[in-house]
């Protein structure tokens, strides 16, 4: 009887919820698998991102805490064109687990998919984490994250056919941490990370549009929508130049340092890695609203770019980079004057 009881405990610890655990598993003092991921991923990362939509250099992941147990990043390239990635502790299936929310807007289509940690372990290549679709598991979709010193690899796999065959590679990112301090203020504010629940997702994945995936296609149905995310802000940028609005190729860069500045020799264009959001404005677009914006200080730069060299030539309109400070949970407005 005693032997059977011990075997029952071992089975529960190692195989509950389909999670893979061994002597190399990364488990917190309170038993949360992969909890260290929240701290490992926090920071500013820049690297090469190979995706099914193309290859992007200097691709930025800006992961910062927005609560005691939630780290958030968004990549944004234009109106209704963004990618959200966040990792947090949630109540799910009756226990605290590390989960992820991936999605955003692609055109007029909203998408949010939820993943749950199932592998976290120290390996020869570094600290390895895997999160799988919270409903369909690894046969539907999963992400792999590997940390080795200042290097960060992020791979995403998805089942394109819907037949639950082995998912294929959808994104392959390899980057390095370029700032050790961008997340310091939020880390101190929230005493991040803490083993507390950010959101209750018990029963959140019942009666879904796709029975094989924790997928939501409207913000109204999303169990953890933007409205429930604290600390983040919005910034509306007004572009003040009527001639510029007629141009076909206009950039709005949000950076951590100056992108265009004045000096005695004229203009200087430092090709910074700290382009948090490279926004391509639509023709005639006189305003743009940045959402899910971390509080802090940013520089705003707008310019015409006829030849796609990512800075204005002598005959192209631009502004010198302007500093703006964003406070938590605000809806700010800034007027950007273009010469």
C-alpha positions as CSV (number, residue, x, y, z in Angstrom):
1,X,0.0,0.0,0.0
2,X,2.8,2.4,1.0
3,X,4.7,1.5,-2.2
4,X,1.7,2.2,-4.3
5,X,1.2,5.6,-2.6
6,X,4.8,6.6,-3.4
7,X,4.5,5.5,-7.0
8,X,1.3,7.6,-7.3
9,X,3.1,10.7,-6.0
10,X,6.0,10.2,-8.5
11,X,3.5,9.7,-11.4
12,X,1.7,12.9,-10.4
13,X,4.9,15.0,-10.1
14,X,6.5,13.9,-13.3
15,X,3.6,13.3,-15.7
16,X,0.7,15.5,-14.7
17,X,-0.7,17.9,-17.4
18,X,1.6,16.2,-19.9
19,X,4.6,18.2,-18.6
20,X,8.1,16.7,-19.0
21,X,10.2,16.9,-15.8
22,X,13.6,15.4,-14.9
23,X,16.6,16.2,-12.8
24,X,17.5,19.1,-15.2
25,X,14.1,20.7,-15.0
26,X,13.8,24.3,-14.1
27,X,11.2,24.5,-11.3
28,X,10.6,27.3,-8.8
29,X,10.5,26.8,-5.0
30,X,6.8,26.8,-5.2
31,X,6.7,24.2,-8.0
32,X,6.1,26.4,-11.1
33,X,7.8,24.8,-14.1
34,X,9.8,27.3,-16.1
35,X,9.2,30.3,-13.8
36,X,12.7,31.6,-14.5
37,X,11.7,32.3,-18.1
38,X,10.1,35.6,-17.0
39,X,13.4,36.9,-15.7
40,X,15.4,35.4,-18.5
41,X,13.4,37.0,-21.3
42,X,13.1,40.5,-19.7
43,X,15.1,43.1,-21.5
44,X,15.8,44.5,-25.0
45,X,16.8,42.1,-27.7
46,X,17.9,42.8,-31.3
47,X,18.5,40.1,-34.0
48,X,17.6,38.5,-37.2
49,X,14.1,37.1,-37.6
50,X,13.3,34.6,-40.3
51,X,9.6,34.2,-40.7
52,X,7.1,32.8,-43.2
53,X,6.4,36.5,-44.2
54,X,10.1,37.3,-44.8
55,X,13.4,38.1,-43.1
56,X,13.8,41.1,-40.8
57,X,17.1,42.4,-39.6
58,X,17.5,44.4,-36.3
59,X,14.2,42.9,-35.2
60,X,13.5,44.2,-31.6
61,X,11.8,42.3,-28.8
62,X,11.2,44.8,-26.0
63,X,10.2,42.6,-23.0
64,X,9.5,44.5,-19.8
65,X,7.5,43.7,-16.7
66,X,4.0,45.1,-16.6
67,X,3.1,43.4,-13.3
68,X,4.7,41.2,-10.7
69,X,4.4,38.1,-12.9
70,X,3.9,39.4,-16.5
71,X,6.4,40.4,-19.1
72,X,5.2,41.9,-22.4
73,X,6.5,42.8,-25.9
74,X,4.9,44.1,-29.1
75,X,6.5,44.5,-32.5
76,X,4.6,47.0,-34.6
77,X,5.1,48.0,-38.3
78,X,2.0,49.9,-39.3
79,X,-1.8,50.2,-38.9
80,X,-3.3,46.9,-37.8
81,X,0.1,45.2,-38.2
82,X,1.6,44.0,-35.0
83,X,2.9,40.9,-33.2
84,X,2.3,40.6,-29.4
85,X,4.2,38.2,-27.2
86,X,3.8,38.0,-23.5
87,X,4.7,35.5,-20.8
88,X,3.0,35.4,-17.4
89,X,1.9,33.3,-14.5
90,X,-1.8,32.2,-14.7
91,X,-4.2,29.9,-12.9
92,X,-4.9,27.2,-15.4
93,X,-6.2,23.7,-14.8
94,X,-6.3,24.3,-11.1
95,X,-2.6,25.3,-10.6
96,X,-0.2,28.2,-11.2
97,X,1.5,27.8,-14.6
98,X,3.7,29.9,-16.9
99,X,1.7,30.7,-20.0
100,X,2.0,32.8,-23.1
101,X,-0.3,35.0,-25.2
102,X,0.7,35.4,-28.8
103,X,-1.2,37.3,-31.5
104,X,-2.2,40.8,-32.5
105,X,-3.7,42.3,-35.6
106,X,-2.9,41.4,-39.2
107,X,-5.0,43.7,-41.4
108,X,-8.5,43.5,-40.1
109,X,-8.1,40.1,-38.5
110,X,-7.5,39.8,-34.8
111,X,-5.8,36.7,-33.3
112,X,-4.7,35.6,-29.9
113,X,-3.4,32.1,-29.1
114,X,-2.5,30.8,-25.6
115,X,0.4,28.5,-24.8
116,X,1.4,26.7,-21.6
117,X,4.8,25.7,-20.4
118,X,5.5,21.9,-20.7
119,X,9.3,21.7,-20.8
120,X,11.9,23.8,-18.9
121,X,15.4,22.5,-18.4
122,X,19.1,23.2,-18.4
123,X,20.7,21.8,-21.5
124,X,24.2,22.0,-23.0
125,X,23.0,24.7,-25.4
126,X,21.6,26.8,-22.6
127,X,18.3,27.2,-20.7
128,X,15.6,25.6,-22.8
129,X,11.9,26.4,-22.5
130,X,9.0,25.0,-24.6
131,X,5.4,26.2,-24.4
132,X,2.6,24.3,-26.3
133,X,-0.9,25.2,-27.5
134,X,-3.0,25.2,-24.3
135,X,-5.6,23.0,-26.0
136,X,-4.0,21.1,-28.9
137,X,-0.5,20.7,-27.4
138,X,2.6,20.4,-29.4
139,X,0.8,18.8,-32.4
140,X,-1.0,22.1,-32.9
141,X,1.6,24.7,-32.2
142,X,4.6,25.3,-29.9
143,X,7.4,27.7,-29.2
144,X,11.0,27.1,-28.1
145,X,13.1,29.6,-26.3
146,X,16.8,29.1,-25.6
147,X,19.0,31.4,-23.5
148,X,22.8,31.2,-23.5
149,X,24.5,34.2,-22.0
150,X,23.4,37.3,-23.9
151,X,22.1,35.2,-26.8
152,X,18.4,34.5,-27.2
153,X,16.8,32.0,-29.7
154,X,13.0,32.0,-30.3
155,X,11.4,29.5,-32.6
156,X,7.7,29.1,-33.3
157,X,6.1,26.1,-35.0
158,X,2.5,25.8,-36.2
159,X,0.3,23.2,-37.8
160,X,-0.7,24.9,-41.1
161,X,-2.9,22.0,-42.3
162,X,-5.1,21.7,-39.3
163,X,-4.7,17.9,-39.3
164,X,-2.5,17.9,-36.2
165,X,0.5,16.6,-38.1
166,X,3.9,17.7,-36.9
167,X,4.0,21.5,-36.9
168,X,6.4,23.3,-39.3
169,X,8.8,26.1,-38.5
170,X,6.9,29.5,-38.7
171,X,9.5,31.8,-37.1
172,X,13.2,31.5,-36.3
173,X,14.7,34.4,-34.3
174,X,18.3,34.7,-33.1
175,X,19.2,37.8,-31.2
176,X,21.3,39.3,-28.4
177,X,20.5,41.5,-25.5
178,X,21.4,45.1,-26.2
179,X,20.3,46.7,-23.0
180,X,20.7,45.5,-19.4
181,X,18.8,48.4,-17.9
182,X,15.7,49.1,-20.1
183,X,13.5,47.0,-17.7
184,X,15.1,48.1,-14.4
185,X,12.4,50.6,-13.5
186,X,9.5,48.2,-14.0
187,X,11.4,45.4,-12.3
188,X,11.9,47.5,-9.2
189,X,8.3,48.9,-9.2
190,X,6.7,45.4,-9.2
191,X,9.5,43.5,-7.3
192,X,9.5,41.4,-10.5
193,X,9.2,38.4,-10.8
194,X,6.9,37.0,-8.2
195,X,5.1,33.6,-8.1
196,X,1.6,35.1,-8.2
197,X,-1.2,34.8,-10.7
198,X,-1.7,37.5,-13.2
199,X,-5.0,36.1,-14.6
200,X,-7.4,33.3,-14.0
201,X,-7.7,31.1,-17.1
202,X,-9.4,28.2,-15.5
203,X,-12.2,27.1,-18.0
204,X,-11.1,29.8,-20.4
205,X,-10.6,27.4,-23.3
206,X,-14.0,25.7,-23.4
207,X,-16.4,26.0,-26.3
208,X,-13.8,27.4,-28.7
209,X,-14.1,28.3,-32.3
210,X,-11.4,25.6,-33.0
211,X,-11.7,22.6,-30.7
212,X,-8.0,21.8,-31.2
213,X,-6.5,25.2,-30.3
214,X,-6.7,27.9,-27.6
215,X,-7.4,30.4,-30.4
216,X,-9.5,33.6,-30.3
217,X,-10.4,35.6,-33.4
218,X,-12.1,38.6,-31.8
219,X,-10.9,40.8,-29.0
220,X,-14.3,40.5,-27.4
221,X,-13.9,36.7,-26.9
222,X,-10.3,36.9,-25.8
223,X,-10.1,35.9,-22.1
224,X,-7.2,38.3,-21.4
225,X,-7.7,41.3,-23.7
226,X,-5.8,44.6,-23.9
227,X,-8.3,46.2,-21.5
228,X,-7.1,43.8,-18.7
229,X,-3.4,44.7,-19.2
230,X,-2.2,47.1,-16.6
231,X,0.7,49.6,-16.7
232,X,0.8,49.9,-20.5
233,X,-0.2,53.2,-22.3
234,X,-1.2,54.6,-25.6
235,X,0.4,57.4,-27.6
236,X,-1.4,59.3,-30.4
237,X,1.1,61.0,-32.7
238,X,-0.2,63.7,-35.0
239,X,1.9,64.3,-38.1
240,X,1.8,68.1,-38.9
241,X,2.9,68.5,-42.5
242,X,0.3,68.6,-45.3
243,X,2.8,68.0,-48.1
244,X,4.3,65.0,-46.3
245,X,0.9,63.3,-46.2
246,X,0.9,63.1,-50.0
247,X,4.2,61.1,-50.0
248,X,4.1,57.4,-50.6
249,X,6.8,56.2,-48.2
250,X,6.8,57.7,-44.7
251,X,8.4,56.3,-41.6
252,X,7.6,57.0,-38.0
253,X,10.4,55.6,-35.8
254,X,10.0,55.2,-32.0
255,X,13.5,54.8,-30.6
256,X,15.3,54.9,-27.2
257,X,17.9,57.4,-28.4
258,X,18.0,60.1,-31.1
259,X,17.7,58.9,-34.7
260,X,18.1,62.2,-36.4
261,X,19.9,65.1,-34.7
262,X,21.5,68.4,-35.6
263,X,25.2,69.1,-35.4
264,X,27.6,71.7,-36.9
265,X,28.2,69.6,-40.0
266,X,24.5,69.3,-40.7
267,X,22.4,66.2,-40.2
268,X,23.7,63.1,-38.5
269,X,21.9,59.7,-38.9
270,X,23.0,57.2,-36.4
271,X,21.8,53.7,-37.4
272,X,20.6,52.8,-33.9
273,X,19.6,49.3,-32.9
274,X,17.1,50.8,-30.5
275,X,14.3,51.2,-33.0
276,X,11.5,50.0,-30.7
277,X,8.8,50.4,-33.4
278,X,9.5,51.1,-37.1
279,X,6.1,52.3,-38.3
280,X,5.4,52.7,-42.0
281,X,2.6,55.2,-42.4
282,X,-0.1,54.8,-45.0
283,X,-0.4,57.4,-47.7
284,X,-2.4,60.3,-46.3
285,X,-2.2,59.0,-42.7
286,X,-2.0,62.1,-40.5
287,X,-2.1,60.4,-37.1
288,X,-1.0,57.1,-35.6
289,X,-1.9,55.5,-32.3
290,X,0.8,53.4,-30.6
291,X,-0.7,50.8,-28.2
292,X,0.7,48.5,-25.6
293,X,3.4,51.1,-25.0
294,X,5.7,50.6,-22.0
295,X,6.1,53.7,-19.8
296,X,9.4,55.5,-20.3
297,X,11.2,58.0,-22.5
298,X,11.2,57.7,-26.3
299,X,12.3,59.7,-29.3
300,X,9.8,60.2,-32.2
301,X,11.2,60.7,-35.7
302,X,9.1,60.9,-38.9
303,X,10.6,61.3,-42.4
304,X,10.1,60.7,-46.1
305,X,12.1,57.9,-47.6
306,X,11.8,57.8,-51.4
307,X,14.7,55.4,-51.9
308,X,14.2,53.0,-48.9
309,X,17.5,53.8,-47.3
310,X,15.9,54.4,-43.9
311,X,16.9,58.0,-43.5
312,X,15.9,61.3,-45.3
313,X,18.1,62.6,-48.0
314,X,18.5,66.4,-48.6
315,X,15.3,66.7,-50.6
316,X,13.2,64.6,-48.2
317,X,11.0,66.0,-45.4
318,X,11.9,65.0,-41.8
319,X,12.0,66.2,-38.2
320,X,14.8,66.1,-35.6
321,X,14.1,63.4,-33.1
322,X,11.7,64.7,-30.4
323,X,11.7,63.4,-26.8
324,X,8.4,62.3,-25.3
325,X,7.8,60.8,-21.8
326,X,5.1,58.2,-21.3
327,X,3.5,57.7,-17.9
328,X,1.8,54.4,-16.9
329,X,-1.8,53.8,-18.0
330,X,-2.2,57.0,-19.9
331,X,-3.5,58.1,-23.3
332,X,-1.0,60.7,-24.4
333,X,-1.0,62.9,-27.5
334,X,2.0,64.4,-29.3
335,X,2.2,66.8,-32.2
336,X,5.1,66.1,-34.5
337,X,6.1,68.9,-36.8
338,X,7.9,67.9,-40.0
339,X,10.1,70.3,-42.0
